[in-house]
Amino acid sequence: MVEFGERLRQLRKERHLTQKELASLIGVKHSVISFYEVGDRTPSLEVLIKLSKALHISTDKLLGIDKSETVSISGLSEKDKQYIQYLVDRLRS
């Protein structure tokens, strides 16, 4: 089972973020991200929510509860969202 810190490191790296960049996005010092990744600290609920928003994933995925894959489509037009849904439907068929 992948621990929270390992999952956080993996997700951060997948998004090509340094610890310093992620820390800046959520308003903490970069050492805090390091502590989370090595398992020395556990984030508060408030920080967990900030992390999930910064990484564009659900808190469930961040915690390892949700195994489904998601893609954030926020900021897209309704037409673009419909097109993405069309593509997903085509890929599934």
PDB file with one MODEL, atoms N, CA, C and O in Angstrom:
MODEL        1
ATOM      1  N   MET A   1       0.844  -1.181   0.000  1.00  0.00           N
ATOM      2  CA  MET A   1       0.000   0.000   0.000  1.00  0.00           C
ATOM      3  C   MET A   1       0.893   1.249   0.000  1.00  0.00           C
ATOM      4  O   MET A   1       1.839   1.349   0.781  1.00  0.00           O
ATOM      5  N   VAL A   2       0.582   2.175  -0.869  1.00  0.00           N
ATOM      6  CA  VAL A   2       1.358   3.410  -0.966  1.00  0.00           C
ATOM      7  C   VAL A   2       0.919   4.362   0.142  1.00  0.00           C
ATOM      8  O   VAL A   2      -0.270   4.627   0.319  1.00  0.00           O
ATOM      9  N   GLU A   3       1.881   4.859   0.868  1.00  0.00           N
ATOM     10  CA  GLU A   3       1.598   5.793   1.946  1.00  0.00           C
ATOM     11  C   GLU A   3       1.322   7.189   1.390  1.00  0.00           C
ATOM     12  O   GLU A   3       1.642   7.486   0.239  1.00  0.00           O
ATOM     13  N   PHE A   4       0.729   8.034   2.219  1.00  0.00           N
ATOM     14  CA  PHE A   4       0.365   9.383   1.798  1.00  0.00           C
ATOM     15  C   PHE A   4       1.562  10.149   1.239  1.00  0.00           C
ATOM     16  O   PHE A   4       1.467  10.745   0.166  1.00  0.00           O
ATOM     17  N   GLY A   5       2.679  10.139   1.951  1.00  0.00           N
ATOM     18  CA  GLY A   5       3.860  10.896   1.526  1.00  0.00           C
ATOM     19  C   GLY A   5       4.373  10.464   0.163  1.00  0.00           C
ATOM     20  O   GLY A   5       4.742  11.297  -0.666  1.00  0.00           O
ATOM     21  N   GLU A   6       4.395   9.152  -0.063  1.00  0.00           N
ATOM     22  CA  GLU A   6       4.835   8.637  -1.358  1.00  0.00           C
ATOM     23  C   GLU A   6       3.875   9.053  -2.465  1.00  0.00           C
ATOM     24  O   GLU A   6       4.295   9.418  -3.563  1.00  0.00           O
ATOM     25  N   ARG A   7       2.590   8.994  -2.164  1.00  0.00           N
ATOM     26  CA  ARG A   7       1.569   9.389  -3.138  1.00  0.00           C
ATOM     27  C   ARG A   7       1.698  10.878  -3.458  1.00  0.00           C
ATOM     28  O   ARG A   7       1.614  11.272  -4.621  1.00  0.00           O
ATOM     29  N   LEU A   8       1.902  11.701  -2.438  1.00  0.00           N
ATOM     30  CA  LEU A   8       2.057  13.133  -2.643  1.00  0.00           C
ATOM     31  C   LEU A   8       3.275  13.410  -3.517  1.00  0.00           C
ATOM     32  O   LEU A   8       3.200  14.220  -4.441  1.00  0.00           O
ATOM     33  N   ARG A   9       4.380  12.755  -3.241  1.00  0.00           N
ATOM     34  CA  ARG A   9       5.601  12.949  -4.037  1.00  0.00           C
ATOM     35  C   ARG A   9       5.362  12.555  -5.493  1.00  0.00           C
ATOM     36  O   ARG A   9       5.757  13.272  -6.412  1.00  0.00           O
ATOM     37  N   GLN A  10       4.722  11.427  -5.690  1.00  0.00           N
ATOM     38  CA  GLN A  10       4.451  10.948  -7.043  1.00  0.00           C
ATOM     39  C   GLN A  10       3.551  11.929  -7.804  1.00  0.00           C
ATOM     40  O   GLN A  10       3.831  12.267  -8.954  1.00  0.00           O
ATOM     41  N   LEU A  11       2.493  12.375  -7.171  1.00  0.00           N
ATOM     42  CA  LEU A  11       1.568  13.312  -7.816  1.00  0.00           C
ATOM     43  C   LEU A  11       2.247  14.644  -8.104  1.00  0.00           C
ATOM     44  O   LEU A  11       2.030  15.240  -9.159  1.00  0.00           O
ATOM     45  N   ARG A  12       3.061  15.105  -7.178  1.00  0.00           N
ATOM     46  CA  ARG A  12       3.790  16.369  -7.381  1.00  0.00           C
ATOM     47  C   ARG A  12       4.731  16.260  -8.572  1.00  0.00           C
ATOM     48  O   ARG A  12       4.794  17.159  -9.411  1.00  0.00           O
ATOM     49  N   LYS A  13       5.458  15.156  -8.639  1.00  0.00           N
ATOM     50  CA  LYS A  13       6.404  14.967  -9.738  1.00  0.00           C
ATOM     51  C   LYS A  13       5.700  14.784 -11.079  1.00  0.00           C
ATOM     52  O   LYS A  13       6.191  15.256 -12.105  1.00  0.00           O
ATOM     53  N   GLU A  14       4.552  14.100 -11.080  1.00  0.00           N
ATOM     54  CA  GLU A  14       3.774  13.933 -12.313  1.00  0.00           C
ATOM     55  C   GLU A  14       3.362  15.284 -12.889  1.00  0.00           C
ATOM     56  O   GLU A  14       3.193  15.433 -14.100  1.00  0.00           O
ATOM     57  N   ARG A  15       3.204  16.260 -12.005  1.00  0.00           N
ATOM     58  CA  ARG A  15       2.792  17.596 -12.435  1.00  0.00           C
ATOM     59  C   ARG A  15       3.992  18.525 -12.624  1.00  0.00           C
ATOM     60  O   ARG A  15       3.837  19.727 -12.839  1.00  0.00           O
ATOM     61  N   HIS A  16       5.185  17.945 -12.540  1.00  0.00           N
ATOM     62  CA  HIS A  16       6.439  18.676 -12.758  1.00  0.00           C
ATOM     63  C   HIS A  16       6.573  19.876 -11.818  1.00  0.00           C
ATOM     64  O   HIS A  16       6.975  20.967 -12.225  1.00  0.00           O
ATOM     65  N   LEU A  17       6.225  19.641 -10.551  1.00  0.00           N
ATOM     66  CA  LEU A  17       6.343  20.680  -9.531  1.00  0.00           C
ATOM     67  C   LEU A  17       7.459  20.325  -8.567  1.00  0.00           C
ATOM     68  O   LEU A  17       7.634  19.160  -8.210  1.00  0.00           O
ATOM     69  N   THR A  18       8.206  21.320  -8.151  1.00  0.00           N
ATOM     70  CA  THR A  18       9.175  21.121  -7.080  1.00  0.00           C
ATOM     71  C   THR A  18       8.440  21.245  -5.749  1.00  0.00           C
ATOM     72  O   THR A  18       7.301  21.711  -5.702  1.00  0.00           O
ATOM     73  N   GLN A  19       9.090  20.831  -4.682  1.00  0.00           N
ATOM     74  CA  GLN A  19       8.489  21.010  -3.363  1.00  0.00           C
ATOM     75  C   GLN A  19       8.239  22.489  -3.097  1.00  0.00           C
ATOM     76  O   GLN A  19       7.210  22.863  -2.533  1.00  0.00           O
ATOM     77  N   LYS A  20       9.179  23.320  -3.504  1.00  0.00           N
ATOM     78  CA  LYS A  20       9.052  24.762  -3.289  1.00  0.00           C
ATOM     79  C   LYS A  20       7.856  25.323  -4.054  1.00  0.00           C
ATOM     80  O   LYS A  20       7.113  26.148  -3.522  1.00  0.00           O
ATOM     81  N   GLU A  21       7.664  24.881  -5.299  1.00  0.00           N
ATOM     82  CA  GLU A  21       6.545  25.372  -6.102  1.00  0.00           C
ATOM     83  C   GLU A  21       5.207  24.948  -5.503  1.00  0.00           C
ATOM     84  O   GLU A  21       4.281  25.755  -5.420  1.00  0.00           O
ATOM     85  N   LEU A  22       5.100  23.681  -5.085  1.00  0.00           N
ATOM     86  CA  LEU A  22       3.864  23.211  -4.475  1.00  0.00           C
ATOM     87  C   LEU A  22       3.597  23.952  -3.165  1.00  0.00           C
ATOM     88  O   LEU A  22       2.464  24.340  -2.883  1.00  0.00           O
ATOM     89  N   ALA A  23       4.635  24.141  -2.381  1.00  0.00           N
ATOM     90  CA  ALA A  23       4.483  24.867  -1.118  1.00  0.00           C
ATOM     91  C   ALA A  23       3.964  26.281  -1.365  1.00  0.00           C
ATOM     92  O   ALA A  23       3.099  26.768  -0.638  1.00  0.00           O
ATOM     93  N   SER A  24       4.490  26.926  -2.383  1.00  0.00           N
ATOM     94  CA  SER A  24       4.056  28.278  -2.718  1.00  0.00           C
ATOM     95  C   SER A  24       2.579  28.298  -3.117  1.00  0.00           C
ATOM     96  O   SER A  24       1.847  29.225  -2.770  1.00  0.00           O
ATOM     97  N   LEU A  25       2.153  27.273  -3.844  1.00  0.00           N
ATOM     98  CA  LEU A  25       0.750  27.201  -4.286  1.00  0.00           C
ATOM     99  C   LEU A  25      -0.223  27.079  -3.121  1.00  0.00           C
ATOM    100  O   LEU A  25      -1.350  27.570  -3.192  1.00  0.00           O
ATOM    101  N   ILE A  26       0.217  26.419  -2.041  1.00  0.00           N
ATOM    102  CA  ILE A  26      -0.705  26.213  -0.917  1.00  0.00           C
ATOM    103  C   ILE A  26      -0.397  27.097   0.286  1.00  0.00           C
ATOM    104  O   ILE A  26      -1.095  27.037   1.298  1.00  0.00           O
ATOM    105  N   GLY A  27       0.649  27.918   0.180  1.00  0.00           N
ATOM    106  CA  GLY A  27       0.933  28.883   1.234  1.00  0.00           C
ATOM    107  C   GLY A  27       1.648  28.338   2.449  1.00  0.00           C
ATOM    108  O   GLY A  27       1.379  28.758   3.574  1.00  0.00           O
ATOM    109  N   VAL A  28       2.574  27.388   2.227  1.00  0.00           N
ATOM    110  CA  VAL A  28       3.390  26.875   3.328  1.00  0.00           C
ATOM    111  C   VAL A  28       4.863  26.934   2.915  1.00  0.00           C
ATOM    112  O   VAL A  28       5.171  27.207   1.754  1.00  0.00           O
ATOM    113  N   LYS A  29       5.767  26.680   3.854  1.00  0.00           N
ATOM    114  CA  LYS A  29       7.193  26.620   3.541  1.00  0.00           C
ATOM    115  C   LYS A  29       7.492  25.294   2.847  1.00  0.00           C
ATOM    116  O   LYS A  29       6.810  24.295   3.076  1.00  0.00           O
ATOM    117  N   HIS A  30       8.517  25.296   1.998  1.00  0.00           N
ATOM    118  CA  HIS A  30       8.816  24.070   1.244  1.00  0.00           C
ATOM    119  C   HIS A  30       9.213  22.915   2.154  1.00  0.00           C
ATOM    120  O   HIS A  30       9.042  21.752   1.790  1.00  0.00           O
ATOM    121  N   SER A  31       9.737  23.225   3.324  1.00  0.00           N
ATOM    122  CA  SER A  31      10.112  22.160   4.257  1.00  0.00           C
ATOM    123  C   SER A  31       8.886  21.370   4.728  1.00  0.00           C
ATOM    124  O   SER A  31       8.992  20.190   5.062  1.00  0.00           O
ATOM    125  N   VAL A  32       7.735  22.022   4.753  1.00  0.00           N
ATOM    126  CA  VAL A  32       6.499  21.345   5.156  1.00  0.00           C
ATOM    127  C   VAL A  32       6.164  20.239   4.155  1.00  0.00           C
ATOM    128  O   VAL A  32       5.773  19.141   4.552  1.00  0.00           O
ATOM    129  N   ILE A  33       6.314  20.520   2.870  1.00  0.00           N
ATOM    130  CA  ILE A  33       6.058  19.510   1.841  1.00  0.00           C
ATOM    131  C   ILE A  33       7.021  18.343   2.030  1.00  0.00           C
ATOM    132  O   ILE A  33       6.627  17.184   1.906  1.00  0.00           O
ATOM    133  N   SER A  34       8.265  18.643   2.326  1.00  0.00           N
ATOM    134  CA  SER A  34       9.254  17.597   2.575  1.00  0.00           C
ATOM    135  C   SER A  34       8.835  16.725   3.762  1.00  0.00           C
ATOM    136  O   SER A  34       8.924  15.499   3.698  1.00  0.00           O
ATOM    137  N   PHE A  35       8.382  17.357   4.831  1.00  0.00           N
ATOM    138  CA  PHE A  35       7.925  16.605   6.006  1.00  0.00           C
ATOM    139  C   PHE A  35       6.770  15.680   5.650  1.00  0.00           C
ATOM    140  O   PHE A  35       6.728  14.539   6.109  1.00  0.00           O
ATOM    141  N   TYR A  36       5.834  16.159   4.837  1.00  0.00           N
ATOM    142  CA  TYR A  36       4.704  15.325   4.409  1.00  0.00           C
ATOM    143  C   TYR A  36       5.196  14.132   3.597  1.00  0.00           C
ATOM    144  O   TYR A  36       4.745  13.003   3.792  1.00  0.00           O
ATOM    145  N   GLU A  37       6.123  14.397   2.687  1.00  0.00           N
ATOM    146  CA  GLU A  37       6.582  13.353   1.774  1.00  0.00           C
ATOM    147  C   GLU A  37       7.388  12.254   2.471  1.00  0.00           C
ATOM    148  O   GLU A  37       7.332  11.093   2.066  1.00  0.00           O
ATOM    149  N   VAL A  38       8.126  12.611   3.505  1.00  0.00           N
ATOM    150  CA  VAL A  38       8.893  11.592   4.234  1.00  0.00           C
ATOM    151  C   VAL A  38       8.088  10.979   5.381  1.00  0.00           C
ATOM    152  O   VAL A  38       8.555  10.050   6.039  1.00  0.00           O
ATOM    153  N   GLY A  39       6.902  11.486   5.618  1.00  0.00           N
ATOM    154  CA  GLY A  39       6.032  10.915   6.641  1.00  0.00           C
ATOM    155  C   GLY A  39       6.241  11.434   8.036  1.00  0.00           C
ATOM    156  O   GLY A  39       5.750  10.842   8.997  1.00  0.00           O
ATOM    157  N   ASP A  40       6.969  12.545   8.171  1.00  0.00           N
ATOM    158  CA  ASP A  40       7.188  13.126   9.496  1.00  0.00           C
ATOM    159  C   ASP A  40       6.000  13.935   9.996  1.00  0.00           C
ATOM    160  O   ASP A  40       5.846  14.146  11.198  1.00  0.00           O
ATOM    161  N   ARG A  41       5.162  14.388   9.066  1.00  0.00           N
ATOM    162  CA  ARG A  41       3.961  15.161   9.431  1.00  0.00           C
ATOM    163  C   ARG A  41       2.792  14.720   8.578  1.00  0.00           C
ATOM    164  O   ARG A  41       2.964  14.140   7.506  1.00  0.00           O
ATOM    165  N   THR A  42       1.609  15.004   9.071  1.00  0.00           N
ATOM    166  CA  THR A  42       0.375  14.741   8.332  1.00  0.00           C
ATOM    167  C   THR A  42      -0.336  16.074   8.164  1.00  0.00           C
ATOM    168  O   THR A  42      -0.446  16.835   9.125  1.00  0.00           O
ATOM    169  N   PRO A  43      -0.821  16.373   6.962  1.00  0.00           N
ATOM    170  CA  PRO A  43      -1.473  17.671   6.752  1.00  0.00           C
ATOM    171  C   PRO A  43      -2.816  17.764   7.459  1.00  0.00           C
ATOM    172  O   PRO A  43      -3.520  16.771   7.641  1.00  0.00           O
ATOM    173  N   SER A  44      -3.145  18.986   7.848  1.00  0.00           N
ATOM    174  CA  SER A  44      -4.469  19.241   8.415  1.00  0.00           C
ATOM    175  C   SER A  44      -5.501  19.110   7.304  1.00  0.00           C
ATOM    176  O   SER A  44      -5.145  19.025   6.128  1.00  0.00           O
ATOM    177  N   LEU A  45      -6.750  19.095   7.666  1.00  0.00           N
ATOM    178  CA  LEU A  45      -7.823  19.023   6.674  1.00  0.00           C
ATOM    179  C   LEU A  45      -7.754  20.217   5.724  1.00  0.00           C
ATOM    180  O   LEU A  45      -7.931  20.065   4.516  1.00  0.00           O
ATOM    181  N   GLU A  46      -7.499  21.388   6.266  1.00  0.00           N
ATOM    182  CA  GLU A  46      -7.395  22.605   5.449  1.00  0.00           C
ATOM    183  C   GLU A  46      -6.266  22.488   4.418  1.00  0.00           C
ATOM    184  O   GLU A  46      -6.445  22.843   3.253  1.00  0.00           O
ATOM    185  N   VAL A  47      -5.117  21.994   4.848  1.00  0.00           N
ATOM    186  CA  VAL A  47      -3.976  21.845   3.939  1.00  0.00           C
ATOM    187  C   VAL A  47      -4.246  20.729   2.932  1.00  0.00           C
ATOM    188  O   VAL A  47      -3.864  20.843   1.767  1.00  0.00           O
ATOM    189  N   LEU A  48      -4.888  19.672   3.360  1.00  0.00           N
ATOM    190  CA  LEU A  48      -5.236  18.578   2.456  1.00  0.00           C
ATOM    191  C   LEU A  48      -6.113  19.083   1.308  1.00  0.00           C
ATOM    192  O   LEU A  48      -5.912  18.704   0.154  1.00  0.00           O
ATOM    193  N   ILE A  49      -7.065  19.922   1.623  1.00  0.00           N
ATOM    194  CA  ILE A  49      -7.939  20.505   0.594  1.00  0.00           C
ATOM    195  C   ILE A  49      -7.128  21.395  -0.348  1.00  0.00           C
ATOM    196  O   ILE A  49      -7.317  21.351  -1.563  1.00  0.00           O
ATOM    197  N   LYS A  50      -6.230  22.196   0.211  1.00  0.00           N
ATOM    198  CA  LYS A  50      -5.380  23.054  -0.627  1.00  0.00           C
ATOM    199  C   LYS A  50      -4.496  22.219  -1.546  1.00  0.00           C
ATOM    200  O   LYS A  50      -4.313  22.560  -2.714  1.00  0.00           O
ATOM    201  N   LEU A  51      -3.946  21.118  -1.016  1.00  0.00           N
ATOM    202  CA  LEU A  51      -3.119  20.238  -1.831  1.00  0.00           C
ATOM    203  C   LEU A  51      -3.918  19.641  -2.988  1.00  0.00           C
ATOM    204  O   LEU A  51      -3.443  19.594  -4.123  1.00  0.00           O
ATOM    205  N   SER A  52      -5.130  19.189  -2.690  1.00  0.00           N
ATOM    206  CA  SER A  52      -5.946  18.569  -3.738  1.00  0.00           C
ATOM    207  C   SER A  52      -6.292  19.580  -4.823  1.00  0.00           C
ATOM    208  O   SER A  52      -6.317  19.242  -6.007  1.00  0.00           O
ATOM    209  N   LYS A  53      -6.560  20.821  -4.422  1.00  0.00           N
ATOM    210  CA  LYS A  53      -6.851  21.859  -5.423  1.00  0.00           C
ATOM    211  C   LYS A  53      -5.611  22.191  -6.249  1.00  0.00           C
ATOM    212  O   LYS A  53      -5.700  22.347  -7.467  1.00  0.00           O
ATOM    213  N   ALA A  54      -4.469  22.299  -5.599  1.00  0.00           N
ATOM    214  CA  ALA A  54      -3.228  22.633  -6.303  1.00  0.00           C
ATOM    215  C   ALA A  54      -2.817  21.530  -7.277  1.00  0.00           C
ATOM    216  O   ALA A  54      -2.241  21.804  -8.330  1.00  0.00           O
ATOM    217  N   LEU A  55      -3.118  20.274  -6.915  1.00  0.00           N
ATOM    218  CA  LEU A  55      -2.752  19.139  -7.759  1.00  0.00           C
ATOM    219  C   LEU A  55      -3.882  18.731  -8.716  1.00  0.00           C
ATOM    220  O   LEU A  55      -3.719  17.822  -9.530  1.00  0.00           O
ATOM    221  N   HIS A  56      -5.013  19.406  -8.606  1.00  0.00           N
ATOM    222  CA  HIS A  56      -6.181  19.156  -9.466  1.00  0.00           C
ATOM    223  C   HIS A  56      -6.675  17.721  -9.360  1.00  0.00           C
ATOM    224  O   HIS A  56      -6.935  17.059 -10.365  1.00  0.00           O
ATOM    225  N   ILE A  57      -6.799  17.253  -8.114  1.00  0.00           N
ATOM    226  CA  ILE A  57      -7.321  15.912  -7.858  1.00  0.00           C
ATOM    227  C   ILE A  57      -8.250  15.972  -6.661  1.00  0.00           C
ATOM    228  O   ILE A  57      -8.279  16.965  -5.935  1.00  0.00           O
ATOM    229  N   SER A  58      -9.002  14.915  -6.461  1.00  0.00           N
ATOM    230  CA  SER A  58      -9.888  14.859  -5.302  1.00  0.00           C
ATOM    231  C   SER A  58      -9.084  14.527  -4.048  1.00  0.00           C
ATOM    232  O   SER A  58      -7.992  13.963  -4.129  1.00  0.00           O
ATOM    233  N   THR A  59      -9.626  14.877  -2.912  1.00  0.00           N
ATOM    234  CA  THR A  59      -8.969  14.519  -1.654  1.00  0.00           C
ATOM    235  C   THR A  59      -8.950  12.997  -1.507  1.00  0.00           C
ATOM    236  O   THR A  59      -8.005  12.440  -0.948  1.00  0.00           O
ATOM    237  N   ASP A  60      -9.985  12.324  -2.004  1.00  0.00           N
ATOM    238  CA  ASP A  60     -10.014  10.861  -1.948  1.00  0.00           C
ATOM    239  C   ASP A  60      -8.827  10.268  -2.709  1.00  0.00           C
ATOM    240  O   ASP A  60      -8.173   9.345  -2.224  1.00  0.00           O
ATOM    241  N   LYS A  61      -8.555  10.794  -3.892  1.00  0.00           N
ATOM    242  CA  LYS A  61      -7.416  10.293  -4.680  1.00  0.00           C
ATOM    243  C   LYS A  61      -6.108  10.579  -3.947  1.00  0.00           C
ATOM    244  O   LYS A  61      -5.222   9.726  -3.897  1.00  0.00           O
ATOM    245  N   LEU A  62      -5.987  11.769  -3.386  1.00  0.00           N
ATOM    246  CA  LEU A  62      -4.782  12.135  -2.650  1.00  0.00           C
ATOM    247  C   LEU A  62      -4.571  11.208  -1.455  1.00  0.00           C
ATOM    248  O   LEU A  62      -3.437  10.855  -1.130  1.00  0.00           O
ATOM    249  N   LEU A  63      -5.655  10.820  -0.810  1.00  0.00           N
ATOM    250  CA  LEU A  63      -5.568   9.933   0.345  1.00  0.00           C
ATOM    251  C   LEU A  63      -5.477   8.455  -0.030  1.00  0.00           C
ATOM    252  O   LEU A  63      -5.263   7.603   0.833  1.00  0.00           O
ATOM    253  N   GLY A  64      -5.639   8.153  -1.325  1.00  0.00           N
ATOM    254  CA  GLY A  64      -5.561   6.766  -1.766  1.00  0.00           C
ATOM    255  C   GLY A  64      -6.858   6.009  -1.617  1.00  0.00           C
ATOM    256  O   GLY A  64      -6.866   4.780  -1.682  1.00  0.00           O
ATOM    257  N   ILE A  65      -7.959   6.718  -1.418  1.00  0.00           N
ATOM    258  CA  ILE A  65      -9.267   6.086  -1.264  1.00  0.00           C
ATOM    259  C   ILE A  65      -9.906   5.824  -2.620  1.00  0.00           C
ATOM    260  O   ILE A  65     -10.505   4.771  -2.842  1.00  0.00           O
ATOM    261  N   ASP A  66      -9.775   6.786  -3.521  1.00  0.00           N
ATOM    262  CA  ASP A  66     -10.393   6.719  -4.849  1.00  0.00           C
ATOM    263  C   ASP A  66      -9.342   6.310  -5.866  1.00  0.00           C
ATOM    264  O   ASP A  66      -8.326   6.987  -6.027  1.00  0.00           O
ATOM    265  N   LYS A  67      -9.585   5.213  -6.543  1.00  0.00           N
ATOM    266  CA  LYS A  67      -8.630   4.708  -7.528  1.00  0.00           C
ATOM    267  C   LYS A  67      -8.984   5.142  -8.949  1.00  0.00           C
ATOM    268  O   LYS A  67      -8.245   4.840  -9.885  1.00  0.00           O
ATOM    269  N   SER A  68     -10.100   5.845  -9.122  1.00  0.00           N
ATOM    270  CA  SER A  68     -10.501   6.258 -10.470  1.00  0.00           C
ATOM    271  C   SER A  68      -9.657   7.439 -10.934  1.00  0.00           C
ATOM    272  O   SER A  68      -9.172   8.232 -10.128  1.00  0.00           O
ATOM    273  N   GLU A  69      -9.496   7.536 -12.227  1.00  0.00           N
ATOM    274  CA  GLU A  69      -8.726   8.627 -12.826  1.00  0.00           C
ATOM    275  C   GLU A  69      -9.670   9.770 -13.167  1.00  0.00           C
ATOM    276  O   GLU A  69     -10.782   9.538 -13.641  1.00  0.00           O
ATOM    277  N   THR A  70      -9.233  11.001 -12.928  1.00  0.00           N
ATOM    278  CA  THR A  70     -10.034  12.169 -13.264  1.00  0.00           C
ATOM    279  C   THR A  70      -9.175  13.201 -13.966  1.00  0.00           C
ATOM    280  O   THR A  70      -7.951  13.221 -13.835  1.00  0.00           O
ATOM    281  N   VAL A  71      -9.842  14.046 -14.706  1.00  0.00           N
ATOM    282  CA  VAL A  71      -9.183  15.155 -15.383  1.00  0.00           C
ATOM    283  C   VAL A  71     -10.013  16.400 -15.093  1.00  0.00           C
ATOM    284  O   VAL A  71     -11.232  16.388 -15.258  1.00  0.00           O
ATOM    285  N   SER A  72      -9.362  17.459 -14.665  1.00  0.00           N
ATOM    286  CA  SER A  72     -10.069  18.702 -14.397  1.00  0.00           C
ATOM    287  C   SER A  72     -10.396  19.401 -15.711  1.00  0.00           C
ATOM    288  O   SER A  72      -9.519  19.634 -16.543  1.00  0.00           O
ATOM    289  N   ILE A  73     -11.670  19.731 -15.881  1.00  0.00           N
ATOM    290  CA  ILE A  73     -12.092  20.470 -17.080  1.00  0.00           C
ATOM    291  C   ILE A  73     -12.581  21.861 -16.714  1.00  0.00           C
ATOM    292  O   ILE A  73     -13.234  22.534 -17.512  1.00  0.00           O
ATOM    293  N   SER A  74     -12.261  22.281 -15.505  1.00  0.00           N
ATOM    294  CA  SER A  74     -12.651  23.620 -15.090  1.00  0.00           C
ATOM    295  C   SER A  74     -11.967  24.652 -15.975  1.00  0.00           C
ATOM    296  O   SER A  74     -10.814  24.476 -16.369  1.00  0.00           O
ATOM    297  N   GLY A  75     -12.663  25.700 -16.276  1.00  0.00           N
ATOM    298  CA  GLY A  75     -12.111  26.753 -17.115  1.00  0.00           C
ATOM    299  C   GLY A  75     -12.370  26.552 -18.596  1.00  0.00           C
ATOM    300  O   GLY A  75     -12.061  27.430 -19.402  1.00  0.00           O
ATOM    301  N   LEU A  76     -12.938  25.403 -18.969  1.00  0.00           N
ATOM    302  CA  LEU A  76     -13.261  25.161 -20.375  1.00  0.00           C
ATOM    303  C   LEU A  76     -14.663  25.667 -20.688  1.00  0.00           C
ATOM    304  O   LEU A  76     -15.516  25.755 -19.804  1.00  0.00           O
ATOM    305  N   SER A  77     -14.883  25.989 -21.926  1.00  0.00           N
ATOM    306  CA  SER A  77     -16.213  26.419 -22.350  1.00  0.00           C
ATOM    307  C   SER A  77     -17.154  25.216 -22.357  1.00  0.00           C
ATOM    308  O   SER A  77     -16.708  24.069 -22.353  1.00  0.00           O
ATOM    309  N   GLU A  78     -18.445  25.485 -22.369  1.00  0.00           N
ATOM    310  CA  GLU A  78     -19.432  24.405 -22.429  1.00  0.00           C
ATOM    311  C   GLU A  78     -19.253  23.580 -23.704  1.00  0.00           C
ATOM    312  O   GLU A  78     -19.408  22.359 -23.682  1.00  0.00           O
ATOM    313  N   LYS A  79     -18.934  24.236 -24.794  1.00  0.00           N
ATOM    314  CA  LYS A  79     -18.715  23.536 -26.058  1.00  0.00           C
ATOM    315  C   LYS A  79     -17.523  22.577 -25.940  1.00  0.00           C
ATOM    316  O   LYS A  79     -17.591  21.436 -26.399  1.00  0.00           O
ATOM    317  N   ASP A  80     -16.434  23.047 -25.324  1.00  0.00           N
ATOM    318  CA  ASP A  80     -15.265  22.198 -25.130  1.00  0.00           C
ATOM    319  C   ASP A  80     -15.584  21.019 -24.205  1.00  0.00           C
ATOM    320  O   ASP A  80     -15.129  19.901 -24.449  1.00  0.00           O
ATOM    321  N   LYS A  81     -16.360  21.262 -23.149  1.00  0.00           N
ATOM    322  CA  LYS A  81     -16.745  20.192 -22.226  1.00  0.00           C
ATOM    323  C   LYS A  81     -17.573  19.137 -22.949  1.00  0.00           C
ATOM    324  O   LYS A  81     -17.388  17.941 -22.726  1.00  0.00           O
ATOM    325  N   GLN A  82     -18.480  19.574 -23.810  1.00  0.00           N
ATOM    326  CA  GLN A  82     -19.295  18.635 -24.570  1.00  0.00           C
ATOM    327  C   GLN A  82     -18.426  17.813 -25.517  1.00  0.00           C
ATOM    328  O   GLN A  82     -18.654  16.617 -25.696  1.00  0.00           O
ATOM    329  N   TYR A  83     -17.436  18.453 -26.120  1.00  0.00           N
ATOM    330  CA  TYR A  83     -16.543  17.759 -27.034  1.00  0.00           C
ATOM    331  C   TYR A  83     -15.714  16.704 -26.294  1.00  0.00           C
ATOM    332  O   TYR A  83     -15.517  15.596 -26.794  1.00  0.00           O
ATOM    333  N   ILE A  84     -15.236  17.056 -25.113  1.00  0.00           N
ATOM    334  CA  ILE A  84     -14.477  16.097 -24.315  1.00  0.00           C
ATOM    335  C   ILE A  84     -15.356  14.914 -23.930  1.00  0.00           C
ATOM    336  O   ILE A  84     -14.909  13.768 -23.981  1.00  0.00           O
ATOM    337  N   GLN A  85     -16.592  15.178 -23.550  1.00  0.00           N
ATOM    338  CA  GLN A  85     -17.514  14.090 -23.211  1.00  0.00           C
ATOM    339  C   GLN A  85     -17.733  13.189 -24.422  1.00  0.00           C
ATOM    340  O   GLN A  85     -17.775  11.965 -24.293  1.00  0.00           O
ATOM    341  N   TYR A  86     -17.871  13.799 -25.603  1.00  0.00           N
ATOM    342  CA  TYR A  86     -18.043  13.048 -26.845  1.00  0.00           C
ATOM    343  C   TYR A  86     -16.822  12.129 -27.068  1.00  0.00           C
ATOM    344  O   TYR A  86     -16.978  10.949 -27.383  1.00  0.00           O
ATOM    345  N   LEU A  87     -15.612  12.683 -26.900  1.00  0.00           N
ATOM    346  CA  LEU A  87     -14.396  11.893 -27.085  1.00  0.00           C
ATOM    347  C   LEU A  87     -14.317  10.727 -26.104  1.00  0.00           C
ATOM    348  O   LEU A  87     -13.952   9.611 -26.476  1.00  0.00           O
ATOM    349  N   VAL A  88     -14.660  10.997 -24.862  1.00  0.00           N
ATOM    350  CA  VAL A  88     -14.633   9.931 -23.840  1.00  0.00           C
ATOM    351  C   VAL A  88     -15.620   8.848 -24.214  1.00  0.00           C
ATOM    352  O   VAL A  88     -15.289   7.665 -24.140  1.00  0.00           O
ATOM    353  N   ASP A  89     -16.816   9.218 -24.613  1.00  0.00           N
ATOM    354  CA  ASP A  89     -17.828   8.238 -25.009  1.00  0.00           C
ATOM    355  C   ASP A  89     -17.342   7.400 -26.198  1.00  0.00           C
ATOM    356  O   ASP A  89     -17.559   6.189 -26.237  1.00  0.00           O
ATOM    357  N   ARG A  90     -16.694   8.042 -27.151  1.00  0.00           N
ATOM    358  CA  ARG A  90     -16.179   7.331 -28.339  1.00  0.00           C
ATOM    359  C   ARG A  90     -15.070   6.352 -27.943  1.00  0.00           C
ATOM    360  O   ARG A  90     -15.011   5.236 -28.458  1.00  0.00           O
ATOM    361  N   LEU A  91     -14.202   6.767 -27.038  1.00  0.00           N
ATOM    362  CA  LEU A  91     -13.122   5.895 -26.607  1.00  0.00           C
ATOM    363  C   LEU A  91     -13.648   4.671 -25.853  1.00  0.00           C
ATOM    364  O   LEU A  91     -13.071   3.587 -25.942  1.00  0.00           O
ATOM    365  N   ARG A  92     -14.717   4.846 -25.131  1.00  0.00           N
ATOM    366  CA  ARG A  92     -15.292   3.735 -24.359  1.00  0.00           C
ATOM    367  C   ARG A  92     -16.041   2.749 -25.246  1.00  0.00           C
ATOM    368  O   ARG A  92     -16.201   1.586 -24.877  1.00  0.00           O
ATOM    369  N   SER A  93     -16.497   3.194 -26.398  1.00  0.00           N
ATOM    370  CA  SER A  93     -17.290   2.286 -27.263  1.00  0.00           C
ATOM    371  C   SER A  93     -16.438   1.477 -28.197  1.00  0.00           C
ATOM    372  O   SER A  93     -16.961   0.680 -28.976  1.00  0.00           O
TER     373      SER A  93
ENDMDL
END
